[in-house]
């Protein structure tokens, strides 16, 4: 039943009931019923019929809303599946291809890196399955992941996340989360750090910046290295986000990774 039908029923039913009763009363019942008695009857009749009609109408609307909520929940599941499919294709499929190439070439060290990347992508997919969109915004889900990462790695994380609601598309969230996960995986494996920092801020109209720092031993080099698969994937994800990425040693020790995106900007 459509809302248009509810509209016309709401308009016509009171008119038909009250107008019909008044017509019958004046033409047929006036010799048998006084004006005062008729007013009491029409008031009670209007109250009764209004109650019955409102009860039926709101029950029907509630059922319609329940069906709409169910459809929205089903759609959210489909959208989440599509998002995970893109994530698995972008991450695990590429990692498996890279692993196959390196195994054929006999490069076992690079193959180990690919296996580690696949493990990270699987963990990311599991996290996304456990964290449905209804559980919060992107920054809330990211903060939850950082808390779990800190508990598992023993490295303190100071997070400053100031992201406007729905600023990133689901595809951009996947790429951005992949960069963050790879950066913190490197901190856990190689940095020997005790503290880490992450700052993600968004601006107008589509500018944003991501900064990740740690107080570890620092990166050995800052130029692109095709042998460093994790860094290559980070640069590729940054390119897909149309963001410039800069990886440097911190003056106080450790590494700083900075991604900056501006409308009409370019990645490196």
C-alpha positions as CSV (number, residue, x, y, z in Angstrom):
1,X,0.0,0.0,0.0
2,X,1.4,3.4,-1.0
3,X,1.6,6.6,0.9
4,X,-0.5,8.2,-1.8
5,X,-3.4,5.9,-0.9
6,X,-2.9,6.7,2.8
7,X,-3.2,10.4,1.9
8,X,-6.5,10.0,0.1
9,X,-7.9,7.7,2.7
10,X,-7.1,10.3,5.4
11,X,-8.8,13.0,3.4
12,X,-11.9,11.1,2.3
13,X,-12.8,8.8,5.2
14,X,-13.6,11.6,7.8
15,X,-15.4,13.6,5.1
16,X,-17.6,10.6,4.1
17,X,-18.3,9.5,7.6
18,X,-19.2,12.9,9.1
19,X,-20.9,14.2,6.0
20,X,-22.9,11.0,5.5
21,X,-24.0,10.9,9.1
22,X,-25.1,14.5,9.0
23,X,-27.0,13.9,5.7
24,X,-28.9,10.9,7.2
25,X,-29.6,12.7,10.5
26,X,-31.1,15.8,8.9
27,X,-33.1,13.9,6.2
28,X,-34.3,10.9,8.1
29,X,-33.5,11.1,11.9
30,X,-34.3,14.6,12.8
31,X,-37.9,13.8,14.0
32,X,-36.5,11.1,16.3
33,X,-33.2,12.7,17.4
34,X,-32.6,16.1,18.9
35,X,-29.6,18.3,17.8
36,X,-27.8,17.7,21.2
37,X,-28.2,13.9,20.9
38,X,-27.0,14.0,17.3
39,X,-24.0,16.0,18.3
40,X,-23.1,13.5,21.0
41,X,-23.5,10.6,18.6
42,X,-21.4,12.2,15.8
43,X,-18.7,13.0,18.3
44,X,-18.5,9.5,19.6
45,X,-18.8,8.0,16.1
46,X,-16.0,10.2,14.9
47,X,-13.8,9.3,17.9
48,X,-14.4,5.5,17.4
49,X,-13.8,5.5,13.7
50,X,-10.8,7.8,13.9
51,X,-9.3,5.4,16.5
52,X,-9.9,2.3,14.4
53,X,-8.6,4.0,11.2
54,X,-5.5,5.4,12.9
55,X,-4.7,2.1,14.5
56,X,-5.0,0.3,11.2
57,X,-3.1,3.0,9.3
58,X,-0.1,3.2,11.8
59,X,0.1,-0.6,12.0
60,X,0.3,-0.8,8.2
61,X,3.0,2.0,8.1
62,X,5.0,0.2,10.8
63,X,5.0,-3.0,8.7
64,X,6.0,-1.0,5.6
65,X,8.9,0.6,7.6
66,X,10.0,-2.8,8.8
67,X,10.2,-4.0,5.3
68,X,12.1,-1.0,4.2
69,X,14.6,-1.4,7.1
70,X,15.0,-5.1,6.1
71,X,15.7,-4.1,2.5
72,X,18.2,-1.5,3.7
73,X,20.0,-4.1,5.8
74,X,20.1,-6.5,3.0
75,X,21.4,-3.8,0.7
76,X,24.1,-3.0,3.3
77,X,25.2,-6.6,3.3
78,X,25.4,-6.6,-0.5
79,X,27.4,-3.4,-0.5
80,X,29.8,-4.8,2.1
81,X,30.3,-7.9,0.1
82,X,31.1,-5.9,-3.0
83,X,33.5,-3.7,-1.0
84,X,35.3,-6.8,0.3
85,X,35.4,-8.3,-3.2
86,X,37.1,-5.2,-4.4
87,X,39.5,-5.3,-1.5
88,X,40.4,-9.0,-2.0
89,X,40.9,-8.4,-5.7
90,X,43.1,-5.4,-5.2
91,X,45.1,-6.9,-2.4
92,X,45.2,-10.7,-2.3
93,X,44.9,-11.3,-6.0
94,X,47.9,-9.0,-6.8
95,X,49.9,-10.5,-3.9
96,X,49.3,-14.0,-5.2
97,X,50.4,-13.0,-8.7
98,X,53.5,-11.4,-7.3
99,X,54.2,-14.5,-5.2
100,X,53.8,-16.8,-8.2
101,X,56.3,-14.7,-10.2
102,X,58.9,-14.6,-7.4
103,X,58.6,-18.4,-6.8
104,X,59.2,-19.0,-10.5
105,X,62.2,-16.7,-10.3
106,X,63.5,-18.4,-7.2
107,X,63.4,-15.2,-5.1
108,X,62.4,-16.7,-1.8
109,X,62.9,-13.5,0.2
110,X,60.5,-11.6,-2.0
111,X,58.1,-14.6,-1.8
112,X,58.1,-14.4,2.0
113,X,57.2,-10.7,1.7
114,X,54.3,-11.6,-0.6
115,X,53.1,-14.2,1.9
116,X,53.2,-11.7,4.7
117,X,51.3,-9.2,2.5
118,X,48.6,-11.9,1.9
119,X,48.4,-12.5,5.6
120,X,47.9,-8.8,6.2
121,X,45.2,-8.6,3.6
122,X,43.4,-11.6,5.0
123,X,43.5,-10.1,8.5
124,X,42.2,-6.8,7.0
125,X,39.3,-8.7,5.4
126,X,38.5,-10.5,8.6
127,X,38.5,-7.2,10.4
128,X,36.1,-5.6,7.9
129,X,33.8,-8.6,8.2
130,X,33.6,-8.1,11.9
131,X,33.2,-4.4,11.5
132,X,30.0,-3.7,9.6
133,X,29.2,-0.2,8.3
134,X,26.5,0.1,10.9
135,X,29.1,-0.1,13.7
136,X,30.3,3.4,13.1
137,X,32.1,5.7,10.7
138,X,35.4,5.1,9.1
139,X,37.4,6.9,11.7
140,X,35.6,5.0,14.5
141,X,36.3,1.6,12.9
142,X,39.9,2.7,12.2
143,X,40.4,3.7,15.8
144,X,39.1,0.4,16.9
145,X,41.6,-1.4,14.7
146,X,44.4,0.7,16.0
147,X,43.5,-0.2,19.6
148,X,43.6,-3.9,18.7
149,X,46.9,-3.5,16.9
150,X,48.4,-1.7,19.8
151,X,47.3,-4.4,22.2
152,X,48.8,-7.1,20.0
153,X,52.0,-5.4,19.1
154,X,52.8,-3.7,22.4
155,X,53.5,-0.4,20.6
156,X,51.7,2.6,21.9
157,X,49.5,4.5,19.4
158,X,48.4,8.1,19.6
159,X,45.6,8.7,17.1
160,X,44.3,12.0,15.9
161,X,41.5,11.3,13.5
162,X,39.4,14.2,12.2
163,X,37.5,12.8,9.3
164,X,34.2,14.3,8.0
165,X,31.3,11.9,7.8
166,X,31.2,10.1,4.4
167,X,34.2,12.1,3.2
168,X,35.8,9.0,1.6
169,X,34.0,6.6,-0.7
170,X,34.0,2.9,0.3
171,X,36.7,2.2,-2.4
172,X,38.9,5.0,-1.0
173,X,38.4,3.6,2.5
174,X,39.8,0.3,1.3
175,X,42.9,1.8,-0.2
176,X,43.5,4.1,2.7
177,X,43.1,1.3,5.2
178,X,45.5,-0.8,3.2
179,X,48.1,1.9,3.4
180,X,47.6,2.3,7.2
181,X,47.7,-1.4,7.8
182,X,50.9,-1.8,5.7
183,X,52.6,1.1,7.5
184,X,51.8,-0.3,11.0
185,X,52.8,-3.8,9.9
186,X,56.2,-2.4,9.0
187,X,56.4,-0.6,12.4
188,X,55.6,-3.9,14.2
189,X,58.1,-6.0,12.1
190,X,61.0,-3.7,11.4
191,X,60.9,-0.4,13.4
192,X,61.6,-1.7,16.9
193,X,59.5,1.2,18.1
194,X,57.8,1.9,21.4
195,X,55.5,4.7,20.3
196,X,53.7,5.5,17.1
197,X,51.5,8.4,15.9
198,X,48.8,8.7,13.3
199,X,47.0,11.8,12.2
200,X,44.3,11.9,9.5
201,X,42.6,15.2,8.7
202,X,40.2,16.2,6.0
203,X,39.5,19.6,4.5
204,X,37.6,21.4,1.8
205,X,36.7,20.6,-0.8
206,X,38.4,17.2,-1.2
207,X,41.8,17.7,0.4
208,X,43.1,15.4,3.2
209,X,46.4,14.4,4.8
210,X,47.6,11.2,6.5
211,X,50.7,11.3,8.7
212,X,52.1,8.1,10.4
213,X,55.2,8.3,12.6
214,X,57.2,6.0,14.9
215,X,60.2,6.4,17.1
216,X,62.0,3.2,15.9
217,X,65.3,2.7,14.1
218,X,64.2,4.5,11.0
219,X,63.8,3.4,7.3
220,X,67.1,2.5,5.5
221,X,66.1,4.4,2.4
222,X,63.4,6.7,1.2
223,X,63.5,6.2,-2.6
224,X,61.2,3.7,-4.3
225,X,62.6,0.2,-4.2
226,X,61.0,-2.5,-6.4
227,X,62.3,-5.1,-4.0
228,X,60.3,-3.7,-1.1
229,X,56.9,-5.0,-2.0
230,X,55.1,-3.4,0.9
231,X,56.4,0.1,0.0
232,X,55.5,-0.5,-3.6
233,X,52.0,-1.4,-2.7
234,X,51.7,1.7,-0.5
235,X,52.8,3.9,-3.4
236,X,50.4,2.1,-5.8
237,X,47.5,2.6,-3.3
238,X,48.5,6.3,-2.9
239,X,48.5,6.6,-6.7
240,X,45.0,5.2,-6.9
241,X,43.9,7.7,-4.2
242,X,45.5,10.5,-6.3
243,X,47.7,11.4,-3.3
244,X,51.4,12.3,-3.0
245,X,53.3,10.0,-0.6
246,X,56.6,11.0,1.1
247,X,58.6,8.6,3.3
248,X,61.5,10.0,5.4
249,X,63.5,9.5,8.5
250,X,62.4,11.5,11.5
251,X,64.8,14.0,13.0
252,X,64.3,12.4,16.4
253,X,64.7,8.8,15.1
254,X,62.1,6.6,13.4
255,X,60.2,7.1,10.2
256,X,57.5,9.4,9.0
257,X,55.1,8.6,6.2
258,X,53.0,11.5,4.8
259,X,50.2,11.3,2.3
260,X,48.7,14.5,1.0
261,X,45.8,14.9,-1.5
262,X,44.4,18.0,-3.0
263,X,41.7,18.5,-5.7
264,X,43.4,18.3,-9.1
265,X,46.7,17.2,-7.4
266,X,48.9,14.4,-8.5
267,X,50.6,11.4,-6.8
268,X,54.2,10.4,-6.9
